[in-house]
Amino acid sequence: MLSVADLVRERWFAILGRRHAIRVGCEPEAPTGRPSIQSPYEFDLHLDKSEWRYGITRLRREISTEARGHVLEIAIGTGRNLEFYHWGTVTESLIPPEEREKTKAKSSSWLPGWGGEKGSKVAQEDDGAVLSFTGVDISPGMLDIALQRMRGVVPHMTGQIPKKPSFAMLAAKHSDSEKPQGGHLVSFLSDRIRLLQSDVQSGLPAPPTLSSPPNTGSSPTKYDTILQTFGLCSVQDPVSLLSLMASSVQPNTGRIVLLEHGRSSWHFINGLLDRGARAHHERFGCWWNRDIEVIVNEAARRIPGLEILRVESPGWSTAGTHVVVELRMTDTNAKSKESPKEQKVTGWASIFPSMLSTKATDNPKKTN
């Protein structure tokens, strides 16, 4: 029998619109991962002002600059993260020889006292460089815009991509043996940059097989960084997708970094999300009222070796609906002596710690 407090809470949630909440995977319509009403171009233009206004552009920059090594971006969409990666190592072969010499001259200083400092800075930049990049999305229309954006923001790629690129036309040039199972591929620079049209729920692509991998002795078997922005809202089974990510990232050293949107720590905000969830799905193809923290905790519970390093609710401008998550896979065959990284709490969680828990614990009251 419910207590008086429980009855009051249930009534309060009903007033706020909680009764409209839908369990993950039980939505009346499956997420599509693409806009249903708007065209991809209208969708991309819609995001320009809103992402800057609410600080999403800054968050994209922060997590994308963390990417290093062999990178996989899931649900790349229109490529809004492309301008923030460190592309120097990937596109080095496209740099004209004279420009390369100028860069070397600038990196070495004629002041003796500065040489070591600059040398260490260059080494640090090399350590954080992107060695290969693979982007995956389900929508060819989105990938058309991603190609166009790549041409404009990735250094020296104007000669590699047509002015008005068509993903379908470029992918048709690849033979059937080069195409991934269930998808289509466009690649540049001997597969160091790849875009794939595929449904990530059916599987993730392996890293590229490089003939002469930069700064490494052999081709990678798993990714160093897996990044996704706003993707867990757009798949039928987000825990299964996280499981695929976990199996595709380097154990211990690799990282899975997510920027997602979902339920807030404020009940009245959740009421608004629940009431507008169906209309938002019809317009953008996603369910924006999923509980990301519950999904991530459930994935950590189900997947052996998956460890949550941080869960942050950054800033106040998005009313606690956005969250940054960092995960890693530990080697279950050999226990690592490295102690877990302390979770960093920022934004509203640092002001009202009781309102948003960032601990990686299961909440029995919340179910997927």
C-alpha positions in Angstrom: 0.0 0.0 0.0 1.3 3.4 -0.9 2.1 5.9 1.8 0.7 9.4 1.9 4.1 10.7 0.7 4.1 8.3 -2.3 0.5 9.3 -3.2 1.4 13.0 -3.1 4.5 12.3 -5.2 2.6 10.3 -7.8 0.0 13.1 -8.0 2.7 15.7 -8.4 4.4 13.8 -11.2 1.0 13.4 -12.9 0.4 17.2 -12.8 3.9 17.9 -14.1 3.3 15.5 -17.0 5.3 12.5 -15.8 2.4 10.3 -16.8 3.5 10.9 -20.4 7.0 9.3 -19.8 7.7 6.2 -21.8 10.2 3.5 -20.9 13.2 3.1 -23.2 12.5 0.8 -26.1 8.8 1.0 -25.5 8.1 4.2 -27.3 5.1 4.1 -29.6 7.4 4.7 -32.6 11.0 3.6 -33.0 13.7 6.3 -33.0 15.0 7.0 -36.5 18.2 8.9 -35.9 17.2 11.5 -38.5 14.7 14.3 -38.9 11.2 13.3 -40.0 9.7 16.6 -40.9 12.7 18.7 -41.8 15.2 18.1 -44.5 18.8 17.4 -43.4 19.7 21.0 -44.5 16.8 22.6 -42.6 17.8 20.4 -39.6 21.4 21.6 -39.7 20.4 25.3 -40.1 18.0 24.9 -37.1 20.9 23.8 -34.9 23.2 26.7 -35.8 21.8 29.4 -33.5 20.3 27.1 -30.8 23.6 25.2 -30.2 25.6 28.4 -29.9 22.9 30.0 -27.6 22.8 27.0 -25.2 26.5 26.3 -25.1 26.3 23.1 -27.2 29.0 24.3 -29.6 31.4 24.8 -26.6 30.6 21.3 -25.4 31.3 19.8 -28.8 34.6 21.6 -28.9 35.6 20.3 -25.5 34.9 16.7 -26.1 36.1 16.5 -29.7 39.5 18.0 -28.8 39.9 15.1 -26.4 39.9 12.6 -29.3 43.2 11.0 -30.1 44.6 8.1 -32.0 42.2 6.0 -34.2 38.9 7.7 -33.8 35.3 6.4 -34.4 32.5 8.9 -34.3 29.0 7.3 -34.1 26.0 9.2 -35.4 28.2 11.8 -37.0 25.1 13.4 -38.6 26.0 16.6 -40.5 29.5 16.6 -39.1 29.2 19.4 -36.5 32.2 18.1 -34.6 34.6 17.9 -37.6 36.1 21.3 -37.1 37.3 20.6 -33.6 39.5 17.5 -34.2 43.3 17.7 -34.4 43.8 16.8 -38.1 47.5 17.7 -38.6 48.8 14.1 -38.6 46.0 12.7 -40.9 46.4 15.4 -43.5 50.1 15.9 -43.4 50.7 14.2 -46.8 48.5 16.9 -48.4 50.7 19.8 -47.2 52.8 21.3 -50.0 56.6 20.8 -49.3 57.2 24.6 -49.0 54.5 25.0 -46.4 55.8 22.0 -44.5 59.3 23.6 -44.4 57.8 26.8 -43.0 56.0 24.9 -40.3 59.2 23.2 -39.3 61.0 26.5 -39.1 58.3 28.0 -36.9 58.4 25.0 -34.6 62.1 25.5 -33.9 63.1 28.7 -32.1 66.3 30.7 -32.5 66.1 31.6 -28.8 68.1 28.9 -27.0 66.1 29.1 -23.8 62.8 28.2 -25.6 63.9 25.2 -27.6 63.2 22.6 -25.0 59.8 24.1 -24.1 58.6 24.2 -27.7 59.9 20.7 -28.4 57.9 19.4 -25.4 54.8 21.2 -26.7 55.1 19.7 -30.1 55.5 16.2 -28.5 52.4 16.8 -26.5 50.4 17.8 -29.6 51.6 14.6 -31.3 50.4 12.5 -28.4 46.9 14.0 -28.8 46.8 13.7 -32.6 44.2 11.9 -34.6 45.8 9.1 -36.6 42.7 8.0 -38.5 39.0 9.0 -38.4 35.9 6.9 -39.1 32.4 8.6 -39.1 29.2 6.5 -39.2 25.6 7.6 -39.8 22.4 6.0 -41.0 21.3 8.9 -43.2 22.9 9.5 -46.6 21.4 13.0 -46.6 23.2 13.8 -43.4 26.4 12.5 -44.8 26.1 14.8 -47.9 26.3 17.7 -45.5 29.1 16.1 -43.5 31.2 15.8 -46.7 30.5 19.4 -47.5 31.5 20.5 -44.0 34.6 18.3 -44.1 35.7 20.0 -47.3 35.5 23.4 -45.5 36.9 22.7 -42.1 39.4 19.8 -42.5 42.8 21.3 -43.6 43.8 20.7 -47.3 40.7 18.7 -48.1 39.3 21.1 -50.8 41.1 19.1 -53.5 39.8 15.8 -52.2 36.1 16.5 -52.1 33.9 18.0 -54.8 32.3 21.4 -54.2 28.8 19.8 -54.1 29.5 16.3 -52.8 27.0 13.5 -53.0 27.7 10.6 -50.6 25.8 8.2 -52.8 27.8 9.1 -55.9 31.2 8.9 -54.2 30.3 5.6 -52.5 29.3 4.1 -55.8 32.9 4.4 -56.9 34.0 1.8 -54.4 33.8 -1.9 -55.3 31.5 -4.3 -53.5 34.5 -5.9 -51.8 35.4 -2.5 -50.2 31.9 -1.9 -48.8 31.2 -2.7 -45.2 28.5 -5.2 -44.5 25.1 -3.5 -44.6 26.4 -0.1 -45.6 28.3 2.1 -48.0 31.7 3.7 -47.7 33.5 6.9 -48.8 37.2 7.2 -47.9 40.1 9.5 -48.4 43.9 9.5 -47.8 44.3 5.7 -48.1 41.4 5.1 -45.6 42.8 7.5 -43.0 39.5 9.4 -43.3 36.3 7.3 -43.8 32.6 8.0 -43.8 30.2 5.1 -43.7 26.4 4.9 -44.1 25.2 2.2 -41.9 22.9 1.3 -39.0 25.2 1.2 -35.9 22.7 -1.0 -34.1 23.6 -3.9 -36.4 27.4 -3.5 -35.8 30.3 -1.1 -35.8 33.0 -1.0 -38.4 36.5 -2.2 -37.6 39.4 0.4 -37.7 40.9 0.9 -41.1 43.7 -1.3 -42.4 46.5 1.2 -43.0 49.4 0.3 -45.4 51.8 2.6 -43.5 50.2 3.6 -40.2 51.5 6.9 -38.9 53.6 6.7 -35.7 52.6 3.1 -35.1 54.0 -0.3 -36.1 50.8 -1.9 -37.3 47.2 -1.3 -38.2 44.9 -0.9 -35.2 42.4 -3.6 -34.1 40.3 -1.4 -31.9 39.7 2.4 -31.6 41.5 4.7 -29.2 38.5 7.0 -29.0 34.9 6.4 -29.7 32.8 9.6 -29.6 29.1 10.2 -30.0 27.0 13.3 -29.6 23.2 13.0 -29.2 22.9 9.4 -30.3 21.4 7.4 -27.4 18.1 9.2 -27.9 18.0 7.9 -31.5 18.4 4.1 -31.2 16.0 1.4 -30.2 18.3 -0.3 -27.6 20.9 2.2 -26.3 22.5 -0.4 -23.9 23.2 -2.7 -26.8 24.9 0.2 -28.6 27.1 0.9 -25.6 28.0 -2.8 -25.6 29.1 -2.5 -29.2 31.2 0.5 -28.3 32.8 -1.3 -25.4 33.8 -4.2 -27.6 35.4 -1.8 -30.2 37.5 0.4 -27.9 41.1 -0.3 -26.7 41.0 -1.8 -23.2 42.4 0.4 -20.4 43.8 3.2 -22.6 40.8 3.8 -24.9 37.9 6.1 -24.1 34.2 6.3 -25.0 33.1 9.9 -24.7 29.4 10.8 -25.0 27.5 14.1 -25.1 23.8 13.3 -24.7 20.5 15.0 -23.9 17.6 13.5 -21.8 15.8 13.8 -18.5 16.7 16.7 -16.1 17.3 16.7 -12.4 14.3 19.1 -12.2 10.8 17.4 -12.3 9.0 20.4 -13.9 11.5 20.3 -16.8 10.9 16.5 -17.2 7.2 17.3 -17.3 7.8 19.6 -20.3 10.0 17.0 -22.0 7.4 14.3 -21.5 4.6 16.4 -22.9 6.6 17.4 -26.0 8.3 14.0 -26.6 6.1 12.8 -29.4 6.2 16.1 -31.3 10.0 16.2 -30.9 10.2 12.7 -32.2 8.1 13.6 -35.2 10.3 16.5 -36.0 13.8 15.2 -35.2 13.6 11.4 -35.0 14.6 11.0 -31.4 13.1 10.7 -27.9 14.5 13.5 -25.8 13.1 12.3 -22.5 15.2 9.3 -21.9 17.2 9.0 -18.7 20.8 8.9 -19.8 22.3 8.3 -16.4 20.1 5.2 -15.9 21.0 3.9 -19.4 24.7 4.3 -18.7 24.5 2.7 -15.2 22.6 -0.2 -16.7 25.2 -0.7 -19.4 28.0 -0.7 -16.7 26.0 -3.3 -14.8 25.5 -5.6 -17.8 28.8 -5.2 -19.6 31.8 -6.9 -17.8 34.7 -4.4 -17.6 32.8 -1.3 -18.6 33.7 1.5 -16.1 32.1 4.9 -15.7 34.8 7.6 -15.3 32.6 10.6 -15.2 29.1 11.8 -15.6 28.7 15.6 -15.7 25.8 17.9 -16.2 27.6 20.9 -17.7 26.3 24.4 -17.1 22.9 25.8 -16.3 21.8 26.9 -19.8 20.4 23.5 -20.8 18.4 23.1 -17.5 20.2 19.9 -16.6 19.1 18.1 -19.7 22.5 17.6 -21.2 25.2 15.2 -19.8 28.8 14.4 -20.7 29.8 10.8 -20.1 33.3 9.2 -20.2 33.7 5.4 -20.1 36.5 2.9 -20.5 36.9 -0.8 -20.8 39.2 -2.5 -18.3 40.9 -5.7 -19.2 38.9 -8.3 -17.4 41.7 -11.0 -18.0 44.3 -8.9 -16.2 43.3 -6.6 -13.4 44.7 -3.1 -13.8 46.5 -1.6 -10.9 45.4 1.9 -12.0 43.0 3.4 -9.6 39.6 4.6 -11.0 39.6 8.3 -12.0 37.7 10.4 -9.6 34.4 11.6 -11.1 34.4 15.3 -11.7 31.3 17.2 -10.7 30.5 20.5 -12.5 27.6 22.7 -13.4 24.4 22.4 -11.4 25.7 19.2 -9.6 28.4 21.3 -7.9 25.8 23.8 -6.7 23.1 21.4 -5.7 24.9 18.0 -5.1 21.8 16.4 -3.7 19.7 17.0 -6.8 22.0 15.3 -9.3 24.1 12.2 -8.3 27.1 11.4 -10.5 27.8 8.1 -8.8 27.8 5.0 -11.0 25.2 3.2 -8.9 22.0 1.5 -9.9 18.7 3.2 -9.0 16.1 0.5 -8.4 13.3 3.0 -8.9 14.4 3.8 -12.4 14.1 1.1 -15.1 15.2 1.0 -18.7 
